[in-house]
């Protein structure tokens, strides 16, 4: 992207690297990169032309198994993992090429290389690590009196979630589970309408979230990292069910399909029975289904098309189709801004965010994950 005539936005990232004394830099390029390659042709601008380093341009690897461009930052790193291994560097800095700012990466490393030292320097933390590390890292931060925003699932057992909330209360700090759906504007409107009685009494909720993950070496398939369809995606449908029908179902039953050698679930459906309603939650990383949400009522229903967890549009439908109405709201980027906004408001004393995703919501999701992982009322299919 051109900046001020002859410069490009990537010049800022490369200058930051050079000024931080980074000796080896790789630029991952996508399609239509001819102009960018010409701009990068002379690395002497940033002083990378060394025998022990240099500037490298890494393009997507096209093979019979992989014929796509980079599908994101993680995929770019995966396709070039051999380059990273052969570099034998203790740290890898990953940065965007389209941001205009000045920074010293050496100062960043002082913060991010040791978690204990990091906690000494900050007031709040955002935890986005593999699922099995969430509880312990959140616990350490809370014990230090830090506010915590932790990606879902907050914990893999109800007793762990209870301990974290108890610590947060004792230390007088905020603990919030980062589940983007809870904080997006359209979803808040959706749940308000559903509970208003506009479709009568809610009798069923059916929510599905699936995504095909083909790389079996990925974190999502690793049992040592709490991999699996339910721990990866199950929080979303479980949350909406708990929000609409309550967190005390009479019975929960699971049907799952697992990898034979690892036991990791690739498809799981949970069935909830309440005194006055039923619900199903489907999560899969090795099977595909329409990722929609349907809320059934005695006078109508609400339909949310895929991807419902990033709600931008939903429709209230009735027997008389002339009464149908669609609702729209923007879902900005990946939803992190909604989580951060709620987190900051809680830190500053506004309790509205607590109503969007409550302590009870988080413990409900942790309890369901715990039941499934313990094999409680779980039936398997091949």
Buried (B, 14 or more C-beta within 10 A) or exposed (E): EEEEEEBBBBBBBBBBBBBBEBBBBBBBBEEEBEEBEEBBEEBEBBBBEEEEBEBBBBBBEEEEEBEEBBEEEEBBBBBBEEEEEEEEEEEEBEBEBEEEEEBEBEEBBEEEEEEEEBBEEEEBBBBEBBBBEBBBBBBBBBEBBBBBBBBBBBBBBBEBBBBBBEBBEEBEBBBBBBBBBBBBBBBBBBBEBBEEEBBEEBBBBBBBBBBEBEEEEBBBBBBEBBBBBBBBBBBBBBBBBBBBBBBEBEEBBBBBBBBEEBEBBBBBBBBBEBEEBBBBBBBBBBBEBEBBBBBBBEEBBBBBBBBBBBBBBBEBBBEEEEEEEEBEBEBEEEBBEBBBEBBBBBBEEEEEBBEBBBBEBBBBBBBBBBBBBEEEBBEEEE
